[in-house]
Amino acid sequence: MPSQPCPDGPLKGSRLQLRSYMAAYHRQDLDESLLKLLGAAGADYSRLEWVSPVKSARFAEYRDADFLRQLGLGHLVDALRKFWPDNGPCWDALAVAHNPTLIDSKGVILLEAKSHRFEMCGCCDATAADSRRKIEMALSSTKTWLRARSRMKWTSYLYQYANRLAHLYFLRHIAEPKVDAWLVNLYFTQDPYRPTSQAQWDDFLLEVKWALGLDNDPPFSLNLFLPAIT
């Protein structure tokens, strides 16, 4: 089955907030906050080149081979198809991170944005036997990488977060050559659509980590909190 383009959902919640931050007059706030977070995690990057969602491409979001090509990783398309079936996760935002001194040293940012906890919930709906097999194998390898305990199935209600971790694992450990990839979870606080405080996010994220059997925060995965734009 051929990969399908990402659907253009309603412009509210995290989708609206992310596009607001992508606008020229708020982009600097997003970039500075993210670069500071990356620096604290040991990543030496000075500039972000956002490849989606951008106005020139009608704010398109990308998945499967398309997301790799947008990041200049088209050589990994075949490897990803062996690792994960078509119609994988749609990425809210993608960026290439540039090193301040080494031109050829680049990283990639896989960003997921959320305004309230219900945006994180959703089960795996793959029905084809081969697709389910690939997904189960990929998630199992990711759980081993993260030393996750077996508390709940990763294909259940936190599947959306789990499959993003699997793609981070793919880029960091399966890809050849390996990619300096970072998964950035952007949580907006006090979005008028469904207000969520940072304290509420912190409590919920502890529940998420427990449910997925994670004793520690996943490596190369960062949580960024930004106030919603009203």
FIMAR-133355 format. One line per 3 residues: their letters; for each residue y, z, x of C-alpha. Coordinates in nm, 3 decimals. Example, Ala and Ser with C-alpha at 12.3 -4.5 7.8 and 13.67 -1.06 7.14 Angstrom:
residues 2
AS	-0.450,0.780,1.230 | -0.106,0.714,1.367
***
This chain:
residues 230
MPS	0.000,0.000,0.000 | 0.336,-0.100,0.151 | 0.596,0.164,0.220
QPC	0.861,0.205,-0.047 | 1.233,0.262,0.018 | 1.368,0.609,-0.039
PDG	1.497,0.659,-0.394 | 1.868,0.715,-0.444 | 1.867,1.043,-0.635
PLK	2.149,1.210,-0.830 | 2.464,1.287,-0.634 | 2.460,1.666,-0.661
GSR	2.333,1.966,-0.469 | 2.251,1.902,-0.105 | 2.289,1.524,-0.138
LQL	2.651,1.561,-0.245 | 2.721,1.830,0.014 | 2.571,1.629,0.299
RSY	2.772,1.319,0.210 | 3.084,1.534,0.193 | 3.019,1.663,0.544
MAA	2.948,1.311,0.665 | 3.299,1.206,0.560 | 3.540,1.161,0.849
YHR	3.743,1.474,0.776 | 3.439,1.708,0.776 | 3.214,1.534,1.031
QDL	3.363,1.727,1.321 | 3.268,2.060,1.159 | 2.909,1.943,1.120
DES	2.884,1.798,1.471 | 3.039,2.098,1.646 | 2.820,2.346,1.459
LLK	2.503,2.150,1.529 | 2.582,2.084,1.896 | 2.652,2.454,1.946
LLG	2.319,2.541,1.784 | 2.136,2.288,2.002 | 2.306,2.422,2.312
AAG	2.198,2.777,2.229 | 1.841,2.645,2.200 | 1.860,2.487,2.546
ADY	1.930,2.126,2.452 | 2.205,1.967,2.663 | 2.374,1.723,2.429
SRL	2.743,1.647,2.389 | 2.756,1.379,2.119 | 2.572,1.291,1.798
EWV	2.537,0.934,1.676 | 2.447,0.949,1.308 | 2.239,0.654,1.189
SPV	2.191,0.780,0.832 | 2.325,0.838,0.579 | 2.623,0.620,0.666
KSA	2.868,0.444,0.438 | 2.816,0.103,0.601 | 2.449,0.115,0.489
RFA	2.537,0.252,0.144 | 2.415,0.599,0.246 | 2.053,0.480,0.269
EYR	1.783,0.728,0.366 | 1.478,0.620,0.564 | 1.105,0.691,0.591
DAD	0.798,0.565,0.779 | 0.862,0.275,1.018 | 1.223,0.245,0.900
FLR	1.320,0.594,1.017 | 1.167,0.527,1.358 | 1.352,0.199,1.396
QLG	1.683,0.358,1.299 | 1.634,0.605,1.585 | 1.537,0.335,1.835
LGH	1.171,0.439,1.826 | 1.020,0.121,1.684 | 0.750,0.125,1.952
LVD	0.594,0.425,1.772 | 0.536,0.252,1.437 | 0.165,0.188,1.490
ALR	0.104,0.540,1.619 | 0.277,0.691,1.315 | 0.065,0.479,1.079
KFW	-0.248,0.624,1.241 | -0.109,0.976,1.209 | 0.044,0.964,0.859
PDN	0.002,0.736,0.554 | 0.275,0.517,0.405 | 0.542,0.671,0.184
GPC	0.597,0.969,0.410 | 0.900,1.198,0.397 | 1.245,1.057,0.332
WDA	1.486,1.202,0.587 | 1.818,1.331,0.456 | 1.991,1.247,0.783
LAV	1.901,1.106,1.124 | 2.094,1.111,1.449 | 2.058,1.017,1.814
AHN	2.176,1.296,2.046 | 2.336,1.188,2.372 | 2.331,1.372,2.704
PTL	2.678,1.419,2.861 | 2.575,1.290,3.205 | 2.239,1.112,3.180
IDS	2.281,0.788,2.985 | 1.908,0.733,2.942 | 1.838,1.092,2.833
KGV	1.851,1.102,2.454 | 1.710,1.316,2.178 | 1.668,1.267,1.806
ILL	1.772,1.484,1.515 | 1.565,1.493,1.196 | 1.780,1.672,0.942
EAK	1.680,1.817,0.606 | 1.955,1.953,0.382 | 1.911,2.206,0.101
SHR	2.156,2.375,-0.138 | 1.909,2.600,-0.322 | 1.548,2.704,-0.279
FEM	1.408,2.483,-0.556 | 1.498,2.180,-0.343 | 1.235,2.295,-0.095
CGC	0.948,2.308,-0.344 | 0.704,2.027,-0.415 | 0.330,1.960,-0.380
CDA	0.151,1.671,-0.213 | 0.087,1.398,-0.472 | -0.116,1.158,-0.256
TAA	-0.430,1.049,-0.441 | -0.589,0.783,-0.217 | -0.879,0.926,-0.018
DSR	-0.764,0.776,0.314 | -0.409,0.908,0.263 | -0.532,1.257,0.183
RKI	-0.758,1.251,0.490 | -0.470,1.153,0.721 | -0.243,1.416,0.571
EMA	-0.502,1.693,0.596 | -0.582,1.604,0.957 | -0.214,1.586,1.054
LSS	-0.135,1.918,0.889 | -0.437,2.082,1.050 | -0.324,1.968,1.397
TKT	0.028,2.091,1.324 | -0.102,2.430,1.215 | -0.301,2.457,1.537
WLR	0.012,2.370,1.738 | 0.208,2.640,1.558 | -0.081,2.891,1.563
ARS	-0.039,2.932,1.189 | -0.262,3.168,0.995 | -0.451,3.039,0.691
RMK	-0.261,3.197,0.402 | -0.206,2.901,0.169 | -0.268,2.529,0.159
WTS	0.011,2.336,0.325 | -0.029,2.066,0.060 | 0.081,2.308,-0.213
YLY	0.435,2.403,-0.314 | 0.581,2.413,0.041 | 0.440,2.072,0.130
QYA	0.785,1.919,0.181 | 0.864,2.161,0.463 | 0.512,2.134,0.605
NRL	0.518,1.756,0.632 | 0.851,1.769,0.817 | 0.692,2.005,1.069
AHL	0.406,1.758,1.105 | 0.647,1.477,1.191 | 0.816,1.700,1.448
YFL	0.471,1.762,1.598 | 0.405,1.386,1.600 | 0.720,1.307,1.797
RHI	0.681,1.601,2.035 | 0.307,1.577,2.108 | 0.145,1.258,1.975
AEP	0.410,1.000,2.060 | 0.390,0.821,2.395 | 0.624,0.869,2.560
KVD	0.699,1.203,2.394 | 1.031,1.235,2.216 | 1.288,1.514,2.253
AWL	1.298,1.566,1.877 | 1.463,1.848,1.685 | 1.409,1.938,1.322
VNL	1.733,2.074,1.177 | 1.718,2.255,0.844 | 2.070,2.253,0.704
YFT	2.123,2.517,0.435 | 2.445,2.505,0.235 | 2.578,2.836,0.110
QDP	2.746,2.893,-0.226 | 2.715,2.538,-0.358 | 2.879,2.551,-0.703
YRP	2.582,2.356,-0.843 | 2.343,2.649,-0.776 | 2.510,2.912,-0.558
TSQ	2.292,3.057,-0.282 | 2.425,3.309,-0.031 | 2.312,3.318,0.330
AQW	2.146,3.654,0.260 | 1.944,3.488,-0.018 | 1.852,3.203,0.216
DDF	1.742,3.451,0.484 | 1.517,3.634,0.238 | 1.364,3.313,0.106
LLE	1.302,3.170,0.453 | 1.113,3.484,0.548 | 0.889,3.422,0.246
VKW	0.843,3.058,0.350 | 0.740,3.158,0.702 | 0.495,3.416,0.568
ALG	0.344,3.174,0.316 | 0.285,2.910,0.584 | 0.126,3.169,0.810
LDN	0.392,3.148,1.081 | 0.447,3.458,1.293 | 0.741,3.296,1.472
DPP	1.001,3.031,1.401 | 0.859,2.682,1.474 | 0.964,2.554,1.817
FSL	1.234,2.285,1.825 | 1.319,2.369,1.463 | 1.668,2.505,1.394
NLF	1.833,2.658,1.088 | 2.199,2.568,1.037 | 2.407,2.733,0.766
LPA	2.729,2.573,0.646 | 2.956,2.662,0.354 | 2.946,2.421,0.063
IT	3.252,2.203,0.018 | 3.411,2.259,-0.320
***
